[in-house]
Amino acid sequence: MSIDPLHIIGGGLAGSEAAWQAAQMGVPVILHEMRPHRGTEAHQGQGLAELVCSNSFRSDDWEHNAVGLLHAEMRRCGSVILASGDVHQVPAGGALAVDREGFSAEVTARLEAHPLITIEREEVIGLPPSDWQNVIVATGPLTTPELSQAILDLTGEGQLSFFDAIAPIVHADSINMDIAWRQSRYDKEGPGGDKAAYINCPMTKDQYEGFIQALLDGPKTEFKDWENVPYFDGCLPIEVMAERGHETLRWGPLKPVGLTNPRDPLVKAHAIVQLRQDNALGTLYNLVGFQTKLKHGVQADVFRQIPGLENAQFARLGGLHRNTFINSPRLLDTSLRLKVQPRLRFAGQVTGVEGYVESAAIGLMAGRFAAAQALGQTLEAPPATTALGALISHITGGHLEGGAFQPMNINYGLLPPIEPPKFDHEGRKLPLKERGRAKKRLMSVRALADLDAWLAR
């Protein structure tokens, strides 16, 4: 049987995962990636699945964290993104973080070596040609204006974009380790078994207040052409958080809990800045939660006010870029097809999921849906009790009626609830915190069992 190729537009996390999944099911794939012929506001290289913001895939704890559960589900589905991430992981406490260059090179090499995947380095301008009857649009947060406008014209939507921000990266040997120290929050081990994966920079109250004022006073990048575009709350610029109140950062990315300064263990820091390893060599570290729209000319001066970073040398400064997503609950069916033109599927951040892993997860499902269609089969989405199924349910209709659809990270609130045990095995009443952890574990165990049954079918 001759199988028409599946065309995938965009070689990011979602497009790469979709291509891998479809090819593994026996469907030929043509993956269209416009770089290097046309760059974006955020990409720096030419590799597939380039990470343009953080290098973290977040928690790898499948029992008690929803994104860790999503990791586990994707591994069971043969995810190329998780497999490549596991090969190139770097220490990050309980999180799965990766060497971004090694990770991208790994994904690129695996896709280039697959006999059913052809990578075309070309831009698809506007809607794809009409003779492409099986297409996945995985153009991500940096969809070109031409394609964005074509989608707007096709769907009648009025707005596709919001702002997203990038954190700066520093050279590790420029961090003053006479002030900073290595420790993961609560000494939690990560996938690599390292309890000291982060570098921590403590602040006194006066240092913190001075830093907050510098953030508020520093000149910011503004995009007048997009002045009505909102921010996504999950990736706010640090100075926007500071504008919400002087204590906001202390109880956000700079929270001083679960960490003890070994030089002065009895003195509690007022705030703590964490840096996470960014490459396998351990020569680069990114400032956790420090997405910023400060202008480049002042970033170094402001961030060098952080104790331990007074002589920091920056490998990359932070930035602000446009993100794009569609109104998926109104526009897509449950197999991610565009209702007004079913030959088109959408995958990744453009569907309204937020986060690397979530984007790749929707790519995984889009690739499987499209491959099943090419093979003349019908594929139902995984049960809503799974993280994969819950994401599909959310973006294709799970938001509140009448409410504005906004990007969403995976969380247990998207899965059907389950009643946790109230007593332990000796009949003692469990504290609320332990009941909460038990509930999450029960939901995760149920999810993996239901996913296994779905895969078996």
N, C-alpha and C positions, 0 to 999 in steps of 0.2 A: 504494500500500500504506500502510495506517495503521500508524504505529509508536507503541507505547506509550511514554510518557516514562520516562526513567531518573531515579530519585530519588537524589540525593546528599545525605547528612547531614554537614554540616560544611564551612565555607568557608575552611579554612586552605590551606596549600600543596598538600596532596594532593587535597582536594576541588575546589579551583579548577582544578588541572591535569586532573583526571579529567573535570570538566565541559567544559573546552575541547576535550580530545581527542575525547570522544563527540560533541559538537556539530559538530566539524570533519568527523566521519564521517557526519553527516546525521541524527543521533538527537536528538530533543528532550530537554532536560534541565531538571529542576526542582532547583535548588540550595537546600537548607534551611540557613540560618545563624541561630543563636539570638541572636547579638548584634544590636542593643543591648538586646533584651528581657531577656536574662539574660547577665551578664558572667562572667568567669572569674578565677582567682587571678592571672593573668599578663597578659592582654590589657589594652590601654589605649584603643584606638580601636575603630572600627566597620568598618574596611575589610577586604576579603578578603585572605587571604594575609599577615596581619600577622606580622612577625618579633618574637617575644617574648623572645629571648635575644640572641645575637650578630647582627651584620648581615653576616656573612661566609658566602659559599657555598664557602669554602676554595679550594684550589688550582685554577687554570684551565689547568694544564699537562697537556694530553691525552696527551702522549708518555710522561711519566714519573711520573704521579700518577693513581691510580685514580679519585679524585673528579673530576679534570680530564677523564679519559676519559668519565665519566658525563655531565659537562657536554656534551661533544661529541656523544655519542649522543642526548641529549635534544634538542639543537639540531636534529639531523637528523630527529627525530620531530616537529618543530614545537612544541616546548614553549613554553607561554605564560609559565611561570615563568622560564625562561632568557632568553626574548626581553625580558621586562620587566626582568630583572636587568641585561641588557646595556645597556638604555636608561638605567638609573639607577645605573650603577656609579660607585663612588668609589675614589680611590687606595688600594691595599692590597698593594703589592708584587706577588708572584706569585699573589695570591688574587683572586677575584671577590667584592668586597664592594659593598654597595648602600646608597643613601640609603633608609632603611627606610620613611619616609612616602611618598616618591615612588614607590617600588616597589609598595607596597600600593595606592596610588591608581591606578597603571598597570594592575595586574591587575584591580582592581575595574572600571575603565572599560572594559577590553577585554571582560570577561564581560558587563557590563551592555549593551554595544552589540551583542552577538552575537544574531542573530535567533532562534536555537534555544535560548537559555538564559533561563530565568526564575528570578529570585532571590527566594525567600520568606524574609522575616525572621521566623522563628518557631522555637520549640523543638519538637523531636520527642522526646517523653517516653517512655522505655522503647523497646521494639522498634517498628519502623515498622508501620503498618497492614497487615493481611494482604492487601489488594488491591494493594499495591505489589509487583509481581512481579519488578522489576529494581532493586535497591537497592545503593548503595555507602555503607558506613559509614566516614566519614573524619573522625571526631571528634577524632583526634589525642591529644596527651599530656594534654589536660584534659577528657577524656570525663566527662560528668556522672555523679554517683553513681547516678542512676536508670537510665541506660543501662548503666553498668558492671554494676549488679546484674542487669539483664535478661540481659546477656551471660553472666554467671556462672551464672544459673539455667538458661539454654539449653544451656550447654556443660559444666557440672559442674566448671568450673575453680575453684580456691580462692584465686587471687591474680592481680591484674591490674596492680598499680601499683608504682612506685618513685619516688625523689625526683630532681628535676632542679633546676638552679640558674640564676640570672640574674646577669650582670655589671653593675656600675655604669657610668654615663655621665657625663662631665664636660664643662663648657663649655671650649672650646679657649682662649679668651682668659684663662682663669684658670690656665693652665699656665705655669710659670716657664721660659721659653725661654733664660734665662741659664744654666740648669742642664741642661735637656733639649735634645735635638737631633733633627733629622729624618733618618732613614735606614731603608731596607728591609734586612732581613737579607741579607748578602752582596751588597747593592746590586742585588737581583733586580728586574727590571722586571715590572710587572703588566700586566693587559689595557689599562690606560690609559697605559702607558709611563712611569710614575713610579717612579724608583729611590729616592725618599725619602718613601715613603707613610706610614711609622710615626713616631710621636714616642717617643723613648727616654729613660728616666729611669734613670741609673746609681746603683748602691748600693755603698758600701764594705762590708767584712765586718762591721764593727760596726753599720752601719745595717741591713744585712740581718738580722743576728741579733736586733736590737731589734724589727724589723718582724715576724719570725717569732714572737717571744715575745708581741707584741701580738695577733697572730692567735690564738694558742693561749689567751691569757688573756681575750679579749673574749667577752661573753655571746652565745650563739647562739640562733637560733630553733629550737624543737623542736616537733614535732607528736605529741603523746602518742597521738592516735587512730591514727597510722600508724607507731608506733615499730618495727614489724617490717618496714617497707618498706625495701629496700636502695637504695643509690645506683647510678647508672650510671657506670662508670669513665671514660667519655669526657667527662663533664661534671661532674666532682667539684667541690664547693665548695673554695675555695682553702685554707681552714683545715683541711679534712679531709686534703688533700695534705700540709699542714704537720705534721699529727699522725703521718704515716707516716715522718717523719724530717726533720731540719733541712736536709738537702741536697736533698730531693725537689723543691722549687720551683726551686732553682738549675739543675736539669737537666730541668725541665719548662718552664712558661711564662716563667720568669725566666732562662733560660739565657743566659750572657754571651758568645755566639759569633756570628761574622759581623757584628759591629758595632764601630765605632771612634769614640770620642768625639773630635770634631774639636778640642776645646779642650785635650785632653791625650792625643794619640794613642799615646803610649808607655806609658800606665798602663792596665792592663786592669781593668775593673770586676769586682767580685765577683759581682754579679747585675745584671740589667737588666730593668726593667718596660717593656713596650711598650703604646702606645695606638694604636688603629686608628680612622681617620675613620669616623663613623657617619652623616653626612648629606651631601648634595651641596654645601651651602654651606661645609662644612668648619668649622662652628661647634661641633660635638659630636664627642667622641672616647670610645670605650669602652676599658676596661682589659682587655687581651687575657688570657684565661684566669683572670679574677678573679670567676668565679661564686662567690657567697658566701651563707652563712646567718647571718652576723653580724647582730645586731639593728640596726635602722636608727639607733638612738640613738648607737651607737658607730662605725658604718661610716666616717663622715666623718673622725673623729679618727684612726682607724687608718690609713686610706688617705692622709691628709695627712702621715703619717710618711715617705712615699716622696719622695725628693729631686725637686724640680720640681713636686710637687703640694701643697706646704705651704699654698697658698692656694686649692686647688681648690674650685670650686663645682660641685655635682652636679645634673645635670638629671634623673637617675634613680638611685636607690640599688639595690643588688643585692637579690636575694630567692631564696626557695626555693618550689618548687611541686611538686605531685604529677604524675607522668607515668603513663601507662597503656598497657599492651600485652597482647596475647593470646598464647597458646601456639600460634603459627601452624603449626609443623610438625605438630602433632596435629590442629588444628582446620580448616585450610584445604586446598583442593585446589590444583592447579597453576595454575588461573585465578583464584585468590584468593577462591573461593566457600567459604562456611561449609558443611562437610560435612553437618551435621545440619539445615541449612536453606539450600539452595543459592540461594534468591532473594536472599540477602544476600552481598555481597562486602565485603571490608575493604581499606582503603588507608591509606598513610601510617604515622606512627609507631606507631599502634595495632597494626600488624602485627609490630612488633619490628625495624624498621630505625631507625637513629639518624642524625640530621642533616637539615637542611633539604632538601638536594638528593636524598638517598635517599628522604625522605618524598614529595617531588614525583614522583620516578621511579616509585614504586609507585602513586601516583595516576594517572600517565600510563598505566601498564599496565592498571590496573583500569578506567580509562575506555575503553580500547580493547577489553578483554575484554567489558565490559558492552555496548558499542556493537555489537560483532560479534554477540553473542547477540540483541540487539534486531533486528538485520538478518537473522537466520536464518543467520548464518555461523559458521564455526569458526575460532578464532584460536589458534594455538600460541604459547607464550612464545618470546622470542628465544633463540638458542643460549646455552648456559652459558658460551661463550667471550666473550660480551659482558658489559659491566657490568650492563646491565638484566637479562639472563638470569641472571647470577650472583646478583643480589639475590633474584630470584624463587626460584631454586633453594635459596638459603640459608633463606629464611623458610618455605618449604614442605617442608623436609626435609633441609637440608644440614648441620644441626648434629649433634654426636656423639650417638649413641643412648645414652639413659640419663642424659645430661648436662642440666643446667638450661638452658633456652633463654633467651638474653639478647640485648638489642639490639645491632646490629652496624652499623658504618659500612662503606661499600664499601672494599675493599682488594684488592690483586692476589692475596692468598691465597685469595680466593673463586673465582678463575678457574682453569681448567685450566692447569698449568704448560707452559712451552715451553723448549726447550734454547737457551741463549744462545750466541753465537759465542765461541770461546776465543781467537781470534787476529784481529788487525786485517787490513786489506787488504794490508799489507806483510808479513804472516806473523809479526808480533810478538805475543807472548802478552799478552792484555789483563789489567790488574789486576782484582781481584775487584769493586771499586766500579764500574769501567767495564762489566764484564760484567753487573752488576746493572742498570745503566741501560739497557744494550742489551736485556736480557731484557724489561724493562718496556715499552720502545718496541715490540719485536716483538709482545708481547701486545696492546698498544694498536692497532697496525696491523691485526693479525688481527681484533680486536674490531670495528673500524669496517668492515672488509671483510665480515665475517659479518653485521653489522647491516644494511648496505646490501643484501645478498642477501635478508635477512629482509623488509626493507621492500619490495623489488621483488616479493616473492611476495604 
